[in-house]
Amino acid sequence: MALPVLRRSHDVAPEPTAGGDGWNLLAEFDRLNQQLHSYLDSIRQLPNVLGTAFTPLADVEETGDSYVVEVEIPGIKKDDLDIEIAGRRLRVSGERKERERVGILRRRERVVGRFRYDVVLPGDVEDGAVAADLRDGVLTVTLPKPASDRRRRIEVR
């Protein structure tokens, strides 16, 4: 005689299909999705636990006359940002500060604390002409190429 086994909710086997001859594939995917979500939730908390910086998402684009770096940093104020250029290396760092809460925090998904984004650009830049703009939670850093590295069209005579 088989004894009943107490299972945790994430250990429950998927329900059989309507025909009773196999596993319900959708239920299995749902279980895997829930399990992956719980793992990702615990990973999101690692930067705070370990005291290390998190890395924001960014795009790097090369145009004919410059490099454009867009870094997603919603909720960051200009005063909490530090942008450094050294040769071809760009570093954007800062801190997302925890806001004071009145009620009870039931769930936290947004990461707070120090952040840093580093990129080595494929070519040289004009240090004196670098510009940065923070708008709608996206920092856009425009790094012009030196005049000697810019493409120019040569007319054939």
C-alpha positions as CSV (number, residue, x, y, z in Angstrom):
1,M,0.0,0.0,0.0
2,A,1.4,3.4,-1.0
3,L,1.6,6.1,1.6
4,P,0.6,9.7,0.8
5,V,3.5,12.1,0.3
6,L,3.3,15.8,1.4
7,R,4.7,18.0,-1.4
8,R,5.5,21.7,-1.5
9,S,3.6,23.7,-4.1
10,H,6.6,23.9,-6.5
11,D,7.1,20.1,-6.2
12,V,3.6,19.2,-7.4
13,A,3.7,17.2,-10.6
14,P,1.8,18.7,-13.5
15,E,-1.7,17.6,-14.1
16,P,-2.3,14.8,-16.7
17,T,-3.8,15.7,-20.0
18,A,-7.5,15.3,-20.7
19,G,-6.7,11.9,-22.3
20,G,-4.9,10.8,-19.2
21,D,-2.0,9.4,-21.2
22,G,0.7,12.1,-20.6
23,W,1.7,15.4,-18.9
24,N,-0.1,18.6,-19.5
25,L,2.6,20.6,-21.3
26,L,1.1,24.0,-20.4
27,A,0.9,23.2,-16.7
28,E,4.6,22.1,-16.9
29,F,5.6,25.4,-18.6
30,D,3.6,27.3,-15.9
31,R,5.4,25.4,-13.2
32,L,8.8,26.1,-14.8
33,N,7.9,29.8,-15.3
34,Q,7.0,30.2,-11.6
35,Q,10.2,28.4,-10.5
36,L,12.4,30.6,-12.8
37,H,10.6,33.7,-11.5
38,S,11.4,32.8,-7.9
39,Y,15.1,32.2,-8.8
40,L,15.3,35.6,-10.6
41,D,13.7,37.3,-7.6
42,S,16.4,35.9,-5.3
43,I,19.1,36.9,-7.8
44,R,17.8,40.5,-8.0
45,Q,18.5,40.9,-4.3
46,L,22.1,39.7,-4.6
47,P,23.6,43.2,-5.4
48,N,22.2,44.5,-2.1
49,V,23.2,41.5,-0.1
50,L,26.8,41.4,-1.5
51,G,27.2,45.1,-1.4
52,T,28.3,45.3,-5.0
53,A,27.2,47.5,-7.8
54,F,24.5,46.5,-10.3
55,T,24.8,47.2,-14.1
56,P,22.0,49.1,-15.8
57,L,20.9,48.2,-19.3
58,A,22.5,50.2,-22.2
59,D,22.8,50.6,-25.9
60,V,26.0,51.7,-27.8
61,E,25.6,53.1,-31.3
62,E,28.2,54.3,-33.7
63,T,27.3,57.0,-36.2
64,G,29.5,58.6,-38.9
65,D,30.8,61.3,-36.5
66,S,30.3,60.0,-33.0
67,Y,29.5,57.2,-30.5
68,V,26.2,57.4,-28.7
69,V,25.7,55.5,-25.4
70,E,22.2,55.3,-23.9
71,V,22.0,54.0,-20.3
72,E,18.6,53.2,-18.7
73,I,18.7,54.7,-15.2
74,P,15.1,55.5,-14.1
75,G,14.7,57.3,-10.8
76,I,18.3,58.6,-10.8
77,K,18.9,62.4,-10.3
78,K,21.6,64.3,-12.1
79,D,23.4,64.9,-8.8
80,D,23.7,61.2,-8.1
81,L,25.5,60.5,-11.4
82,D,29.2,60.4,-12.2
83,I,30.4,60.2,-15.9
84,E,34.1,59.7,-16.6
85,I,36.0,59.3,-19.9
86,A,39.6,58.0,-20.0
87,G,40.9,57.4,-23.5
88,R,38.4,55.1,-25.1
89,R,36.8,53.9,-21.8
90,L,33.5,55.4,-20.6
91,R,32.3,54.8,-17.1
92,V,28.9,55.8,-15.8
93,S,28.3,55.3,-12.1
94,G,26.1,56.5,-9.4
95,E,23.5,55.5,-6.8
96,R,19.8,54.8,-6.8
97,K,18.7,55.8,-3.3
98,E,16.0,54.1,-1.4
99,R,13.1,56.5,-0.9
100,E,11.5,56.9,2.5
101,R,8.3,54.9,2.8
102,V,5.3,55.5,5.0
103,G,3.6,52.2,4.7
104,I,4.8,48.6,4.8
105,L,6.8,47.4,1.9
106,R,5.2,44.1,0.7
107,R,7.4,43.4,-2.3
108,R,10.6,44.8,-3.7
109,E,11.6,44.2,-7.3
110,R,13.6,47.4,-8.0
111,V,17.2,47.3,-7.2
112,V,18.6,50.2,-5.1
113,G,22.2,51.0,-4.3
114,R,25.4,51.7,-6.3
115,F,25.5,51.0,-10.1
116,R,28.2,51.1,-12.7
117,Y,28.3,50.8,-16.5
118,D,31.7,50.5,-18.3
119,V,32.3,50.3,-22.0
120,V,35.4,50.5,-24.2
121,L,34.6,52.2,-27.4
122,P,36.0,50.9,-30.7
123,G,37.8,54.2,-31.5
124,D,39.2,57.4,-30.1
125,V,36.9,60.3,-29.0
126,E,37.3,64.0,-28.5
127,D,37.3,64.3,-24.8
128,G,36.5,68.1,-24.7
129,A,33.3,67.7,-26.8
130,V,31.6,64.9,-24.9
131,A,28.0,65.8,-24.0
132,A,25.5,64.1,-21.6
133,D,21.7,64.5,-21.4
134,L,19.4,62.9,-18.8
135,R,15.8,62.7,-20.0
136,D,12.9,60.4,-19.1
137,G,15.2,58.0,-17.2
138,V,17.6,57.5,-20.0
139,L,21.1,59.0,-19.9
140,T,22.4,59.8,-23.4
141,V,26.2,60.3,-23.7
142,T,27.4,61.6,-27.1
143,L,31.1,61.1,-27.7
144,P,32.3,62.7,-30.9
145,K,35.0,61.1,-33.0
146,P,38.2,63.0,-33.8
147,A,38.0,64.9,-37.2
148,S,40.7,62.6,-38.6
149,D,38.5,59.5,-37.8
150,R,35.3,60.8,-39.3
151,R,34.0,59.6,-42.6
152,R,33.8,62.1,-45.3
153,R,32.6,61.9,-48.9
154,I,35.1,62.5,-51.6
155,E,33.8,63.8,-54.8
156,V,35.2,62.3,-58.0
157,R,36.2,64.8,-60.7
